[in-house]
Amino acid sequence: MYTPDLWIIVSLLAAMFQTVRFMLQKVLATATLSPAGATFSRFIYSAPFIAVLLAVYMQATAASLPAMNLRFWGFGLLGGSSQILATVCVVALFKERNFAVGITFKKTEVIQTVLVGSLLLGELVSWCGFAAIALGLVGVLLLSGGKDASGFHLSDLRNRAAGLGIASGILFAFSAVSYRGASLTLATDDPLLRAGVTLMAVVLMQMLIMSVWLYLREQGEIGRVWRARRVAIWIGLTSMGGSLCWFIAFTLQNAAYVNALGQVELIMSVIASTLFFREKITAREAIGMAILVASILLLILAI
């Protein structure tokens, strides 16, 4: 029923949806909402669409809800919490650097995912894969400096943009691997059902966590999320599309390989940065992104 290349198709679709979502979140975070509020909007506005889509799919296929054990909920909670923190870091990063560089920092997750996948699931890569990791680190170091920086200094890693970017990559790596781990605990051979159930459970946990946080720490932000619904609802739709595609890919393939292919988002982000936000990319940033892309291609060849 499912072709071996399905994970490639859904990964490309996920990258497209995610680029559009981050564009919308950048608009809200810089004009209307706090980073936490912009992050919350993706969960609260995507949950209804996910629930309806899952219900329709289960009804159409006569599928029953698979059992969800403690291992499932543990992986789901780790992945959901990591994704919340990672998304907040990325949205905050948009206020520090331009859109394309922000996404590039975020996409260092592919490097960390190899290591996290080995740690949590025992999924390893070859020595060629580790060579790709080392090359990617060079790109990260170049991107870590300010716009006017020349050369690399260890002090560059102490700036806010570098910290937010690298932190988001690590957190997204834990998120991706945890989602794969959660989906693989479900006793069903249907990757669409595994992805849908895992996504619905994770989003519900994320909604609860973010609701409590905003109520206690950012009074009035939930109301601002509601008032921003004309834009935020599109964040929900693109978030649902992107997340569902990522989850399907994670159920079918090693998370490191999925994220490696997802680096096509870099090209999409550059287009968005230059065409929509009219932002300029410096020579140093361009070189850093080029090296990072080269490391990604090397990693793909190692698969």
TINU-517002 format. One record per residue (C-alpha): residue number from 0; x, y, z; residue in three letters; chain. Coordinates in steps of 0.1 Angstrom, whole numbers, plus 5000, padded with zeros to 4 digits. Each point is the difference from the previous one (the first is absolute). Example, Ala and Ser with C-alpha at 12.3 -4.5 7.8 and 13.67 -1.06 7.14 Angstrom:
# residues 2
  bake     X     Y     Z  marmar  keba
     0  5123  4955  5078     ala     A
     1  5014  5034  4993     ser     A
***
This chain:
# residues 303
  bake     X     Y     Z  marmar  keba
     0  5000  5000  5000     met     A
     1  5028  5024  5009     tyr     A
     2  5030  5005  4976     thr     A
     3  5036  4999  5014     pro     A
     4  5003  5037  4989     asp     A
     5  4970  5012  5019     leu     A
     6  5022  5014  5028     trp     A
     7  5018  5022  4974     ile     A
     8  4968  5015  4986     ile     A
     9  4985  5008  5034     val     A
    10  5033  5014  5013     ser     A
    11  5001  5025  4971     leu     A
    12  4964  5009  5006     leu     A
    13  5008  5005  5037     ala     A
    14  5028  5023  4992     ala     A
    15  4977  5021  4978     met     A
    16  4973  5003  5027     phe     A
    17  5025  5008  5027     gln     A
    18  5016  5028  4981     thr     A
    19  4966  5017  4995     val     A
    20  4992  4995  5037     arg     A
    21  5032  5015  5012     phe     A
    22  4994  5030  4977     met     A
    23  4966  5006  5016     leu     A
    24  5014  4995  5035     gln     A
    25  5027  5026  4992     lys     A
    26  4973  5025  4991     val     A
    27  4981  4993  5032     leu     A
    28  5030  4999  5023     ala     A
    29  5014  5033  4986     thr     A
    30  4967  5019  5000     ala     A
    31  4974  4985  5022     thr     A
    32  5009  4971  5023     leu     A
    33  5029  4989  5023     ser     A
    34  5021  4971  4990     pro     A
    35  4980  4977  5023     ala     A
    36  4967  5014  4986     gly     A
    37  5011  4994  4964     ala     A
    38  5010  4965  5010     thr     A
    39  4967  4993  5018     phe     A
    40  4981  5011  4969     ser     A
    41  5013  4971  4979     arg     A
    42  4987  4975  5026     phe     A
    43  4966  5015  5008     ile     A
    44  4990  5007  4964     tyr     A
    45  5013  4967  4986     ser     A
    46  4984  4977  5026     ala     A
    47  4964  5002  4986     pro     A
    48  5012  4993  4965     phe     A
    49  5021  4970  5011     ile     A
    50  4971  4985  5021     ala     A
    51  4976  5003  4971     val     A
    52  5025  4985  4975     leu     A
    53  5008  4971  5023     leu     A
    54  4963  4993  5007     ala     A
    55  4992  5000  4962     val     A
    56  5030  4977  4992     tyr     A
    57  4991  4975  5027     met     A
    58  4964  5000  4989     gln     A
    59  5009  4995  4963     ala     A
    60  5024  4972  5007     thr     A
    61  4980  4984  5029     ala     A
    62  5032  5002  5021     ala     A
    63  4999  4998  5038     ser     A
    64  5021  5021  5024     leu     A
    65  5033  4981  5008     pro     A
    66  5010  4996  5036     ala     A
    67  5023  5027  5014     met     A
    68  5023  4987  5027     asn     A
    69  5022  5020  5024     leu     A
    70  5030  4998  4976     arg     A
    71  4978  5018  4974     phe     A
    72  4990  5027  5024     trp     A
    73  5035  5004  5013     gly     A
    74  5015  5005  4965     phe     A
    75  4970  5022  4991     gly     A
    76  5005  5023  5030     leu     A
    77  5038  5003  4994     leu     A
    78  4994  5008  4963     gly     A
    79  4972  5024  5006     gly     A
    80  5018  5019  5028     ser     A
    81  5032  5002  4979     ser     A
    82  4980  5013  4970     gln     A
    83  4984  5027  5021     ile     A
    84  5033  5013  5012     leu     A
    85  5016  4996  4966     ala     A
    86  4973  5020  4983     thr     A
    87  5002  5028  5026     val     A
    88  5037  5002  4993     cys     A
    89  4995  5003  4963     val     A
    90  4973  5026  5002     val     A
    91  5022  5020  5024     ala     A
    92  5029  4996  4976     leu     A
    93  4980  5017  4972     phe     A
    94  5003  5032  5020     lys     A
    95  5038  4996  5001     glu     A
    96  5009  4990  4965     arg     A
    97  4983  4998  4966     asn     A
    98  4976  4973  4990     phe     A
    99  5023  4978  4979     ala     A
   100  5028  5000  5026     val     A
   101  4975  4993  5027     gly     A
   102  4987  4969  4981     ile     A
   103  5036  4990  4993     thr     A
   104  5009  5000  5037     phe     A
   105  4969  4980  5007     lys     A
   106  5009  4974  4973     lys     A
   107  5032  4991  5019     thr     A
   108  4975  4975  5015     glu     A
   109  5010  4975  4973     val     A
   110  5035  4998  5015     ile     A
   111  4988  4996  5035     gln     A
   112  4973  4975  4990     thr     A
   113  5026  4975  4990     val     A
   114  5015  5001  5035     leu     A
   115  4966  5000  5018     val     A
   116  4987  4972  4978     gly     A
   117  5030  4979  5011     ser     A
   118  4995  5009  5036     leu     A
   119  4962  4994  5002     leu     A
   120  4993  4974  4974     leu     A
   121  5033  4984  4991     gly     A
   122  4998  5011  4964     glu     A
   123  5035  5006  4987     leu     A
   124  5016  5016  4970     val     A
   125  5033  4993  4981     ser     A
   126  5034  5017  5004     trp     A
   127  4991  5020  4969     cys     A
   128  4970  5012  5019     gly     A
   129  5022  5013  5028     phe     A
   130  5022  5017  4975     ala     A
   131  4969  5019  4989     ala     A
   132  4993  5010  5036     ile     A
   133  5035  5015  5003     ala     A
   134  4996  5019  4968     leu     A
   135  4966  5013  5012     gly     A
   136  5016  5013  5032     leu     A
   137  5022  5022  4979     val     A
   138  4969  5016  4984     gly     A
   139  4985  5005  5034     val     A
   140  5031  5018  5013     leu     A
   141  4999  5023  4970     leu     A
   142  4964  5008  5006     leu     A
   143  5005  5006  5037     ser     A
   144  5016  5035  4996     gly     A
   145  4982  5033  4995     gly     A
   146  4993  5015  4966     lys     A
   147  5030  5022  5001     asp     A
   148  5024  4974  5014     ala     A
   149  5031  4990  4980     ser     A
   150  5017  4967  5008     gly     A
   151  4990  4977  5028     phe     A
   152  5006  5005  5037     his     A
   153  4989  4977  5028     leu     A
   154  4983  5030  5015     ser     A
   155  4976  4999  4970     asp     A
   156  4983  4970  5016     leu     A
   157  4990  5020  5030     arg     A
   158  4976  5023  4981     asn     A
   159  4963  4997  5003     arg     A
   160  4993  4989  4964     ala     A
   161  5025  4971  5002     ala     A
   162  4987  4988  5033     gly     A
   163  4963  5000  4989     leu     A
   164  5009  4984  4967     gly     A
   165  5021  4972  5013     ile     A
   166  4975  4994  5029     ala     A
   167  4972  4997  4975     ser     A
   168  5019  4975  4980     gly     A
   169  5007  4977  5030     ile     A
   170  4964  5002  5012     leu     A
   171  4986  4993  4965     phe     A
   172  5023  4970  4998     ala     A
   173  4986  4986  5033     phe     A
   174  4965  5008  4987     ser     A
   175  5004  4981  4967     ala     A
   176  5016  4969  5015     val     A
   177  4974  4999  5028     ser     A
   178  4971  5002  4975     tyr     A
   179  5015  4971  4981     arg     A
   180  5004  4981  5032     gly     A
   181  4964  5007  5010     ala     A
   182  4985  4990  4967     ser     A
   183  5019  4967  4999     leu     A
   184  4984  4989  5033     thr     A
   185  4966  4999  4984     leu     A
   186  4988  4966  4990     ala     A
   187  4989  5007  4964     thr     A
   188  5016  4997  4966     asp     A
   189  4982  5031  4986     asp     A
   190  5025  5029  4999     pro     A
   191  4972  5025  4995     leu     A
   192  4981  4988  5031     leu     A
   193  5032  4999  5021     arg     A
   194  5009  5035  4989     ala     A
   195  4965  5014  5006     gly     A
   196  4996  4985  5035     val     A
   197  5035  5010  5011     thr     A
   198  4994  5036  4987     leu     A
   199  4967  5003  5017     met     A
   200  5013  4988  5033     ala     A
   201  5030  5023  4999     val     A
   202  4981  5031  4989     val     A
   203  4975  4995  5029     leu     A
   204  5029  4998  5025     met     A
   205  5016  5031  4984     gln     A
   206  4967  5019  5002     met     A
   207  4997  4992  5037     leu     A
   208  5036  5009  5008     ile     A
   209  4999  5033  4981     met     A
   210  4966  5010  5014     ser     A
   211  5012  4996  5036     val     A
   212  5033  5019  4992     trp     A
   213  4983  5030  4983     leu     A
   214  4973  5002  5027     tyr     A
   215  5027  5001  5028     leu     A
   216  5028  5019  4983     arg     A
   217  4985  5022  4972     glu     A
   218  4967  5014  5011     gln     A
   219  4978  5010  4970     gly     A
   220  5021  4982  4974     glu     A
   221  4973  4973  4994     ile     A
   222  4976  5028  4992     gly     A
   223  5024  5015  4976     arg     A
   224  5004  4966  4983     val     A
   225  4962  5000  4995     trp     A
   226  5000  5035  4986     arg     A
   227  5027  4991  4975     ala     A
   228  4979  4971  4987     arg     A
   229  4997  5013  4965     arg     A
   230  5037  4993  4995     val     A
   231  5004  4974  5027     ala     A
   232  4975  4976  4985     ile     A
   233  5022  4997  4970     trp     A
   234  5029  4991  5023     ile     A
   235  4977  4972  5013     gly     A
   236  4993  4987  4965     leu     A
   237  5036  5001  4988     thr     A
   238  5011  4985  5034     ser     A
   239  4976  4971  4996     met     A
   240  5012  4993  4965     gly     A
   241  5037  5003  5009     gly     A
   242  4997  4980  5032     ser     A
   243  4980  4972  4985     leu     A
   244  5025  4997  4971     cys     A
   245  5029  4999  5024     trp     A
   246  4984  4974  5022     phe     A
   247  4992  4978  4970     ile     A
   248  5036  5002  4989     ala     A
   249  5013  4993  5035     phe     A
   250  4979  4968  5002     thr     A
   251  5015  4988  4967     leu     A
   252  5037  5010  5002     gln     A
   253  5028  5008  5024     asn     A
   254  4995  5035  5014     ala     A
   255  5035  5012  4990     ala     A
   256  4994  4991  4964     tyr     A
   257  4966  5017  5000     val     A
   258  5015  5032  5014     asn     A
   259  5029  4998  4976     ala     A
   260  4976  5001  4970     leu     A
   261  4980  5027  5018     gly     A
   262  5029  5023  4995     gln     A
   263  4984  5010  4967     val     A
   264  4982  5025  5023     glu     A
   265  5032  5020  4999     leu     A
   266  4995  5008  4964     ile     A
   267  4963  5009  5007     met     A
   268  5010  5022  5029     ser     A
   269  5025  5020  4978     val     A
   270  4973  5006  4975     ile     A
   271  4976  5011  5027     ala     A
   272  5027  5023  5016     ser     A
   273  5008  5018  4968     thr     A
   274  4966  5002  4984     leu     A
   275  4976  5004  5029     phe     A
   276  5020  5017  5028     phe     A
   277  5024  5019  4977     arg     A
   278  5029  4990  5022     glu     A
   279  5036  4998  4988     lys     A
   280  5024  4971  5007     ile     A
   281  5037  5009  5007     thr     A
   282  5029  4982  4984     ala     A
   283  5009  4983  5032     arg     A
   284  4965  4988  5005     glu     A
   285  4998  4987  4964     ala     A
   286  5033  4981  5005     ile     A
   287  4988  4985  5032     gly     A
   288  4967  4989  4985     met     A
   289  5019  4985  4969     ala     A
   290  5023  4980  5023     ile     A
   291  4970  4988  5020     leu     A
   292  4982  4990  4968     val     A
   293  5032  4981  4989     ala     A
   294  5001  4981  5033     ser     A
   295  4963  4991  4995     ile     A
   296  5007  4986  4965     leu     A
   297  5029  4980  5013     leu     A
   298  4977  4986  5027     leu     A
   299  4974  4990  4974     ile     A
   300  5027  4982  4979     leu     A
   301  5010  4981  5032     ala     A
   302  4965  4986  5003     ile     A
***
